[in-house]
Amino acid sequence: MTAMPDPHEFIDIGAEVAGIRETLARRRWLVVSGLALVLLALFATAMILGDYPVTLPRIVASLLSPLTGEAQRGIDFIVLGVRLPRALVAVMAGAAFGISGTLFQTVLRNPLASPDIIGITAGASTAAVAAIVLLQWGGGMLALAALVGGLGTAGAIYALAWHRGVSPYRVVLVGIGIAAVMTAIMSYMFTRARLIEVQQALTWLTGSLNGMQMKDATQLAIGAGIVGLLLIPLSRAAGTLELGDDMARALGSRVERARFLLLGLAVCLCAIATAATGPIAFVALMAGPIARLLLGPATGSLVPAALTGALVTLGADIVAQHFIAGVQLPVGVITGGIGACFLILMLIAANRSGRTS
């Protein structure tokens, strides 16, 4: 006779699983709360620092002035007209880059798969440079050209990588090739451009938050907000795809449809942010791995990645404005330097793990 299983064993296992879930949920909540608090502190710092420092009580009064009607003309211009739009665009663009990069890395199961690496940013940049050099566009039309360029490049990558479905490996390889082609096209256009056009294009290509206005923040909020709402019902599918195509199909996921939709939304977020600020380098690459490092075994990295991307962008902009002696740099210079070091560390870590495996 076979012995009957002890029901207390199942109770103990269930309690242990519930305890693990509670621990992971608590860690995720702590990570999100900690990142949000640090971001709030950085935002306050960005509003305070400048050639004309403004105290925190005056900043709060200025932010509330549209409701209270108590205007402070000089301070309102500095806070509401200059610093607030710049900080808001930094936060929203950084969050958009962070979510976009994390979606690419999750869906393609490759930590190096980000819009910077696989050609999406290069396509948006090439379209913007063409708009400057060939059409003499600027402002909103330049942003539109970058948006169309990013979306068109993503469509070309997906089409070229298609062969009875799209494998993550092919997407990355095709994307790297497309990025090289786009870089070559940009270089050729620079040889045909006038000096003033080259200066304008290089300033945009570096990634900059200079001259941001509230209309820029509003447009970015509307575009990124719409994509974010579309992403909510698909966020669970991203975690399923991370397990692999076979496991995702076994769990009932429509792999190709989910991959197409998630990558499409990731491209939209990247293109919208690039159209607003230019290609701020490596934010999309860094945000996801940093968020996953903080989360550990906990799941659900999109919100932490968004906060991490916002932190990196806003923090880099503060450094670029106030902590480089004698000069104000575009934010992309700082993120590029940090991101290059981060990429080298990722490659070293991948090499070591490959040797030990």
N, C-alpha and C positions, 0 to 999 in steps of 0.2 A: 504494500500500500504506500502511495506517495503521501508525504506529509503535507498537511494544509499550510499555506503561507501564513505567517504571523501578521495580522492586520496592523500591529503596532509598527512593523517595519515600513509599511507604506505611509503611515502617518508621519514617521520620522523623516522619510525622504521628502514628502510633501512640505513639511515644515522647513527642511533645509533649503529646498528650492525657493520657497517663499522668502526665506531670509536672505538668500543670495540676490534675488530680484530687488528686495527692499534696499540692500546695501548699494547695488548698482544705481538704483533710482536716486538714492540719497547722494551718491557721488556726482551723478549728472547734475542734480539740482545745485550742489555746491559749486561745481565748475561754472555753470551758467550764471549763478548769482555773483560769483567772484569776478568773472569777466565783465558782467554788467556794471558792477561797482567801479572797477578799474576804468572802464570806458567812460562812465559818468565823471570820474575824477579828471581824466584826460580832457574831456569836453569842457569842463570848468576851467582847466588850465589854458586851453586854446582861447577861451573867451577873455581871460584875464591878461595874458601876455601880449606884448606889443610895444611899439614906440610910445604909445600913450597907455600905460597900465590902468585898468579899470577894476575897482574893488568888486567883490562878489555881491554885496547888497545893491550897488548901483546897476550891476548886470541884471539882477532879478527885477529891479524896478523898471529897467529899460525893456525887458522881455514882457513885462505886464502892462507897459504903457498903452498898447492898443486897447486894453480893457479898461484901465483906470483913467486914461486921458491925461495923465501927468507926463508931459513931454520933457525930455532932457536933450535939447537939439544936438549938441556935439556928441554926447555919449550915445544917443540913439543912432546916430549915423555910424559910429564906430561899431557898436554892438549889433544892430539890426541890419545895417547896410553892408558891412564888411566882414566881420568875424563870424556871425551866425550862419550866413549862407555857405561860407567856406567850410566851417566845421560840419554842417549838415551834409554837404556834398561828400566830404571825406568819409563820414560815417556810412552813408548809404552806398557810395561807390565801393568802399572797402567790403561792406557786407555782401554786395552783389558779386564782387570778384571772389570772395570767400566761398559763397554757396556754389557758384559756377565751377570753381576749381574742384571742390569736394565732390560735386556730382560727376564730373569727368573721371576723377580718381576712383570713385566708388563703382560707377557703371562699367568702366573699362578695366577695373581691378589692377591699376598701375599707379603707384604714387607719383610717377613723373608725368602722368597724363594731365595736363592743364592747358588752358587756352594759350598761355605763353609758349608752350613747347610744341603743340600740334597745329599751329598755324591760324587759329581763329583771330588772335590779336594781330598777327601779321596781315591777314586779309583786311581787317578793319583799317589798319594803318595805311595799307597800300591804297585803299579807296580814298581815304582822307588826303593823302599826299597827291593823288591824281586830281582830286577836287581843288586843291590849292594851286597846283602847278598848271593844270590844263584848263580849269574852268574859273580860277580866281574866286572860288567860293570861300565863305567864312561863316562864323556864327552857327545858326541853326541848320543851314544847308550843309555845312561841314559835318555836323553831328549826324545828319541824315545819311550822308555818304558813308560815314564810318559804320553806321548801323546796317546799311544795305550790304556793305563790303563784308562785314562779319558774318551775316546770315548767308550770303552767297558763297563764301568760302566754306562754311560748314556744310552747305548742301553739296558742294563739289567733293569734299572729303568723304562724305557719306556715300555718294554715288560711286566714287572710284574704289571705295573699300568694300562695296557690296559684291558678294559672290555666294549665292544661296544663303543669304543672311550676312550679317556684319559681325566679324570677330573683333574683339578689342585690340588684338595684336595688329591687324591690318589697319585699323583706324589710326593707331599711333604712328605706324610706318608711313602711311599715306600723308598724314598730317605733317610729319617732319619734312617730307618732300615738298608739300605745298608751301610750308613756311619758307623753305629755301628759295622756291620760285618767286614768292612774293617779295622776299628781301632783295632778290636780283632785280625785279621790276622797279622797286623803290630806288635802288641805286642808279638805275638807268635814268629814271625821271629826275633825280638830283643833278645829273650831268647836263640835262636840257633846261633846267630851271634858272631863273634869275636869282641874284643873291638875296633879295628881300623875300622871295618865295621859299628859298632854302631855309632862311632864318625862321620864318613862320612855321614851316613844316617840322623843323627840328625841335622847336619849342613845344609843339603839340605832341610829337612822338616821344618826348621825354616823359610825359605824364605830369600835368601841372594843375594846381588848384587856384592859381592866380586869377583874380578878376571874377570870381564866382558871384553870381547874383541870386536873389531869391527865386527868380523865374527858373534858373538852372536847377535849383534844389527841388522846386515844384515839379518840373518835368521829369526829373530823375525819380522822384517819389511816386509819381503816377505810373511810369513805365515799369519800375521794379516792383511796385505794389501789385500791379495786375499779374505779372509773371509769378510773383510769390503766392498769390491766391490760387493760380492754376497748379502750382507745385504741391500744395498741401495734400490733395487726394492721392498724389503719386509718390509721396515721400516714403511710404512703406515699401513700394516696389523697388526703390533704390537699394534698401537693405537686403532684399531678396536676391537681386542681381549680383550683389557682392559675394554671394555664396557660390556663384558659378551658374552657367546656363542650365546644366542638367538638373542641379538641385532646384533651381528656380522653376523649371518646368514641372518637376515632381511636386512642388508646392502649389501648382496651379497658376503660375504666372505666365502671361503671354510675353515671352522674352523679347522678340523683335519689336513688338508694339511698345512695350515699356521702355526699351532702350532708346527707340526713336523719339518718344515723347520727352523722356528725361534729358537726353542730349540736346533736343531742340530747345527746351526751356533753359538749360545751362548756357547754350549759345546766345539766347535772347538776353539773359542777364549780363553776360560778358559784353555783348555788343552795346547794350544800353549804357552800361557803366563806362565803356571805352569812348562812346560818343560824347559823354558828358565831360570826362576828365583827360582823355587820351589814354594810351596803354600804360597804366601804372604797373611797372614790372614786378613780377614774382609774387604779388599778393595772392593771386589765385593758387599758386603753387604751394605757398607756405601755410595758408590758413588751415587746410584740412589736416595735414600731419601734426601741426601743433595742437589742434583741438583733440585729435585722437590720442596724442601723447598725454594730454591732461585728463582725458576721460578714462584711459586705461581700458579695462574690459567692458566698461559701460558702453551702451549703444546710443544711436541718435546723435550724429555729429553735425547736422546741418545748422542748428541754432548756435552751438559753440563755434562752428567755423565762421558763421556770419559775424559773431561778436569778435572773433580773433582777427578776421579781415578788417573790420572797422578799427580795431585797436592798432593794428600794424599801420594802416593808412593814416589815421589821425596822429599817432605817435610820430611817424616819420615826417609828417608835415610840420609838426611842432619843432622837431629837430632841424628841419630844413629852413624854417623861418628864423629861429631864435638862438640856435646853439652852434652855428657854423660862423666862425669869427669873420666879421666884415662883409658877409655876403648872404643873400637869400637864394636858396637853390630850389628848383622844382622838386616836388615830392618824389618823383620817379627816380631821381639820382640816389636818394637815400634807400628806397626800397630795392633798387637795383643792386646796390652794394651789399645790403643785408641778404637779399635773395641769392646772390651769387655764392656767398659763403654757405648759405643754407643748402643750396644745391650740391656743392662739393661735399658737405657733411653727409647728405643723403646718399650720394654715390659711394662714399667710403663705407658707410654703414651697410649698404646693399652688397658691396664687394666682400666685406667681412662675413656677412651672413651667408653669402654664396659659398665661401670657403669652408665654413663650419658645417654646412648642410651636407 
